Amino acid sequence: MNLVVFATLKGAMIAILGMSTPVAPQRSCLVVRHALLDQDTARGPEAWIVLAGYPGEFPCAYQSSKRGTVVSFVNPDGWRFEVKLDRREAGRWWAWKGPWRLSGKAYGP
């Protein structure tokens, strides 16, 4: 897998996380705005956090197994992210920095 789509808990699209190939435990990642990102969603806290430091390239960890995929990284603004996708490539993302926490839906390609 080379892409993960970030969405709000309501399902509004925010961004796409692109990962370098070949698949390895340590990869390079890049966040880009999703084509369906609307103005209301762009003003929300999820978009502010997911797109913090946009655009920027950063390292990410990638683990895949029969049960699913886990991607983790720290974005350029210091937010820690963890994305967990099941075998059907659907799941959740979480972000935290100090006392602040946010989450949303995540999808594979």
Number of C-alpha atoms within 10 A of each C-alpha: 15 14 16 22 21 29 25 20 15 8 11 18 23 25 22 23 17 18 24 16 11 10 13 12 11 17 19 16 20 18 24 16 19 16 10 11 15 12 8 9 17 17 10 12 12 21 20 14 22 27 21 16 15 16 11 13 15 14 16 20 17 19 14 17 9 7 10 15 20 17 20 19 21 17 24 15 13 14 19 17 20 17 23 20 21 17 13 11 15 18 19 18 25 18 21 16 14 8 5 8 13 16 20 20 21 24 20 19 10
